[in-house]
C-alpha cells in the first residue's frame, strides 16, 4: 500500500481546510492514494464539535491583538491551539483501503501508536491515558503525565481528515490561552523539554512519516509538490506548492 507524504511549510489555517476538502474529494474518487500532509500553522485556536467556548480563556480582543485566529470545525474534541513549532498532521486516508478495514477507534489508536514510536525515537517515553485521546509523556513518582500530542479527527464516506498536533518546540505559554482539549488537570509539554538532545522539526517530520509507514503498513512516497497530487488545486487564484512557505 502506498502512503503519499506531502510536506508543506507554514500554512494559514483556512487554506489548510480548503486543501483538505480537495484531498478528501480526490481520495474518495480514487484519484490519489492515502496521503499524509505535514505542516505548521500560524497561531490559531480550533474548536471541535464537542468544544465548550468557555475553554478559551483569553478575550476576543486579546486574541485579535495577538493575531490568533479562531475556527469552529467538524473534527471531534474540544479546543486546541496550533502555532509555530508544532507539527500538524492531516492523514487523508480511506479506511476501506486497509485489510481488514479500520474502524474509527482503531484508526485513532494506530495514529497514537505512530506518535508514541516517534517519541521513543528520541528517548522520550510516551503512552496513552485511558479515556483521554492523544499521546502523553510518562512521568515518574507523583508527577502527572503531560500531553505532547493532541488528536482530533473527522470521518465521512470512509475518508479521514484533520488529525494530530505534535508539540516539537512551540512557545508553551500560548497554551495558557485555553484549557487544552478541555483537560484542566494536566499540563502540556514538548520534545524540546523532554528529549536530550531535542530533534529539529525536519528530523521529527521524517520520524513521524517513517512511523506512520510502519504502523499503517504502507510504503511512504515523498511528493515534491502539491501540484503532483492535485494539479487543479488553487487557493485565492494562485497555485499552492509544497516547496513554499505559505
PLY file of the C-alpha trace (Angstrom):
ply
format ascii 1.0
element vertex 246
property float x
property float y
property float z
element edge 245
property int vertex1
property int vertex2
end_header
0.00 0.00 0.00
1.21 3.49 -0.89
1.22 6.46 1.50
1.89 9.82 -0.16
3.86 12.22 2.05
3.26 15.91 1.38
5.39 18.26 3.48
4.34 21.89 3.38
5.67 24.92 5.16
3.65 27.25 7.35
0.11 27.32 6.01
-2.75 29.60 7.13
-5.43 27.50 8.79
-8.25 28.49 6.45
-6.11 27.47 3.49
-5.47 24.07 5.05
-9.22 23.49 5.28
-9.57 24.14 1.55
-6.68 21.78 0.88
-8.17 19.03 3.00
-11.51 19.30 1.20
-9.79 18.95 -2.16
-7.73 15.97 -1.00
-10.80 14.28 0.52
-12.68 14.52 -2.78
-9.66 13.23 -4.70
-9.22 10.28 -2.34
-12.91 9.39 -2.41
-12.85 9.44 -6.20
-9.71 7.28 -6.28
-7.56 9.95 -7.95
-4.92 9.81 -5.20
-3.67 7.22 -2.71
-3.74 7.64 1.06
-1.93 10.87 1.85
-0.25 12.32 4.95
0.08 16.12 4.97
2.63 17.57 7.42
2.75 21.32 8.04
2.73 24.12 10.60
0.18 26.86 11.22
0.36 30.47 12.36
-1.26 30.89 15.81
-4.84 29.61 15.71
-7.44 28.14 18.05
-9.77 25.46 16.70
-12.98 24.33 18.33
-14.17 20.81 17.62
-17.73 19.53 17.63
-17.67 18.98 21.40
-15.95 22.24 22.28
-17.03 24.48 25.12
-16.41 28.14 24.28
-15.55 28.84 27.91
-12.40 26.76 27.44
-10.98 29.73 25.53
-9.60 31.74 28.43
-8.48 34.83 26.50
-10.85 37.56 25.38
-11.65 38.11 21.70
-9.87 41.47 21.94
-6.69 39.90 23.30
-6.73 37.16 20.65
-7.12 39.79 17.93
-4.25 41.78 19.44
-2.06 38.67 19.37
-3.13 37.80 15.84
-4.67 34.48 16.90
-7.47 33.24 14.65
-10.41 31.15 15.91
-12.10 28.47 13.76
-15.06 26.24 14.54
-14.55 22.95 12.68
-16.08 19.49 12.30
-13.44 17.34 13.99
-14.07 15.62 17.29
-12.79 17.02 20.55
-12.66 20.36 22.33
-10.46 23.42 21.84
-6.89 23.07 20.54
-4.05 25.50 19.91
-1.86 25.38 16.81
1.19 27.53 16.24
4.80 27.71 15.09
6.97 24.91 16.43
4.10 22.41 16.38
3.99 19.67 13.75
0.42 19.30 12.47
-0.52 16.19 10.52
-3.57 15.64 8.33
-3.93 12.00 7.24
-6.35 11.77 4.33
-6.96 8.02 4.49
-9.64 5.80 3.02
-10.29 3.43 5.93
-11.77 0.94 3.47
-8.37 0.58 1.79
-6.88 -1.26 4.78
-7.20 -5.01 5.17
-9.05 -5.57 7.37
-10.89 -2.26 7.15
-10.07 0.10 10.02
-12.77 1.40 12.32
-12.66 4.90 13.77
-11.35 3.86 17.19
-8.69 1.55 15.77
-7.59 4.29 13.37
-7.07 6.73 16.24
-5.23 4.10 18.30
-2.87 3.45 15.38
-2.23 7.17 14.96
-1.37 7.34 18.65
0.95 4.36 18.20
2.85 6.08 15.39
3.37 9.19 17.53
4.38 7.15 20.58
7.01 5.39 18.47
8.24 8.74 17.14
8.72 9.93 20.74
10.67 6.76 21.50
12.97 7.51 18.55
14.29 10.42 20.63
14.40 8.70 24.01
11.07 10.09 25.23
8.79 7.57 26.91
5.20 8.16 25.90
1.90 6.38 26.31
-1.88 6.62 26.12
-4.06 7.68 29.04
-7.33 5.78 29.42
-10.31 7.86 28.36
-8.16 10.69 27.01
-7.27 10.63 23.32
-3.75 11.74 22.45
-0.17 10.99 23.45
1.29 11.66 26.89
4.78 11.59 28.30
5.31 9.02 31.05
6.22 10.62 34.36
7.80 9.08 37.40
6.93 9.43 41.07
3.94 11.61 41.83
4.31 13.84 38.76
1.35 13.56 36.38
1.59 12.74 32.72
1.91 15.67 30.31
0.30 15.89 26.89
2.72 16.07 23.97
0.33 15.39 21.08
-3.37 16.10 20.59
-5.62 14.17 18.21
-8.97 15.12 16.70
-10.41 13.57 13.56
-13.37 13.66 11.23
-14.52 10.71 9.12
-17.07 10.92 6.30
-17.70 8.47 3.46
-14.88 6.39 4.95
-12.31 9.17 4.40
-10.43 10.73 7.31
-9.47 14.37 7.79
-7.96 16.60 10.47
-5.52 14.59 12.59
-2.83 15.40 15.14
-0.79 18.26 16.59
2.63 17.25 17.93
4.48 19.74 20.14
8.07 19.96 18.93
9.33 23.36 20.09
6.35 25.73 20.38
6.07 28.51 22.93
4.14 26.56 25.56
2.93 29.81 27.13
0.48 30.07 24.23
-1.44 27.10 25.66
-2.42 29.39 28.53
-4.93 30.93 26.12
-7.11 27.83 26.50
-7.96 24.79 28.57
-6.22 22.38 26.17
-8.72 19.81 24.89
-10.91 20.73 27.85
-8.49 18.99 30.25
-7.68 21.26 33.18
-5.76 18.83 35.40
-2.86 18.01 33.04
-0.11 20.18 31.59
1.27 20.19 28.06
4.88 19.60 27.11
7.11 19.40 24.03
10.00 17.40 22.62
12.20 20.41 23.28
11.59 19.89 27.00
11.53 16.10 27.07
14.25 14.99 24.62
18.01 15.33 25.14
19.04 16.49 22.64
15.75 17.66 21.10
15.28 16.97 17.39
14.79 19.64 14.77
11.40 19.97 13.10
12.78 18.39 9.92
14.15 15.37 11.78
10.87 14.94 13.67
8.83 15.17 10.44
10.87 12.38 8.93
10.49 10.23 12.06
6.72 10.68 12.14
6.40 9.86 8.45
8.51 6.73 8.88
6.47 5.54 11.86
3.19 6.16 10.02
4.52 3.93 7.27
5.39 1.19 9.77
2.16 1.33 11.76
-0.16 1.61 8.77
1.94 -0.93 6.82
2.43 1.40 3.88
5.30 2.43 1.64
5.89 6.14 2.15
6.45 8.10 -1.06
7.61 11.72 -0.77
5.61 14.06 -3.02
7.65 17.00 -4.24
4.77 19.42 -4.70
1.04 19.64 -4.23
0.61 20.03 -7.98
1.90 16.48 -8.39
-1.15 15.29 -6.43
-3.76 17.91 -7.34
-2.78 19.82 -10.48
-6.12 21.62 -10.41
-5.91 22.90 -6.83
-5.64 26.64 -6.36
-6.29 28.98 -3.45
-7.19 32.63 -3.90
-6.42 32.23 -7.59
-2.83 31.11 -7.00
-1.48 27.57 -7.17
-0.06 26.15 -3.95
3.20 24.18 -3.97
4.85 22.06 -1.31
8.16 23.83 -1.71
6.90 27.21 -0.49
6.29 28.52 2.99
2.72 29.77 2.81
0 1
1 2
2 3
3 4
4 5
5 6
6 7
7 8
8 9
9 10
10 11
11 12
12 13
13 14
14 15
15 16
16 17
17 18
18 19
19 20
20 21
21 22
22 23
23 24
24 25
25 26
26 27
27 28
28 29
29 30
30 31
31 32
32 33
33 34
34 35
35 36
36 37
37 38
38 39
39 40
40 41
41 42
42 43
43 44
44 45
45 46
46 47
47 48
48 49
49 50
50 51
51 52
52 53
53 54
54 55
55 56
56 57
57 58
58 59
59 60
60 61
61 62
62 63
63 64
64 65
65 66
66 67
67 68
68 69
69 70
70 71
71 72
72 73
73 74
74 75
75 76
76 77
77 78
78 79
79 80
80 81
81 82
82 83
83 84
84 85
85 86
86 87
87 88
88 89
89 90
90 91
91 92
92 93
93 94
94 95
95 96
96 97
97 98
98 99
99 100
100 101
101 102
102 103
103 104
104 105
105 106
106 107
107 108
108 109
109 110
110 111
111 112
112 113
113 114
114 115
115 116
116 117
117 118
118 119
119 120
120 121
121 122
122 123
123 124
124 125
125 126
126 127
127 128
128 129
129 130
130 131
131 132
132 133
133 134
134 135
135 136
136 137
137 138
138 139
139 140
140 141
141 142
142 143
143 144
144 145
145 146
146 147
147 148
148 149
149 150
150 151
151 152
152 153
153 154
154 155
155 156
156 157
157 158
158 159
159 160
160 161
161 162
162 163
163 164
164 165
165 166
166 167
167 168
168 169
169 170
170 171
171 172
172 173
173 174
174 175
175 176
176 177
177 178
178 179
179 180
180 181
181 182
182 183
183 184
184 185
185 186
186 187
187 188
188 189
189 190
190 191
191 192
192 193
193 194
194 195
195 196
196 197
197 198
198 199
199 200
200 201
201 202
202 203
203 204
204 205
205 206
206 207
207 208
208 209
209 210
210 211
211 212
212 213
213 214
214 215
215 216
216 217
217 218
218 219
219 220
220 221
221 222
222 223
223 224
224 225
225 226
226 227
227 228
228 229
229 230
230 231
231 232
232 233
233 234
234 235
235 236
236 237
237 238
238 239
239 240
240 241
241 242
242 243
243 244
244 245
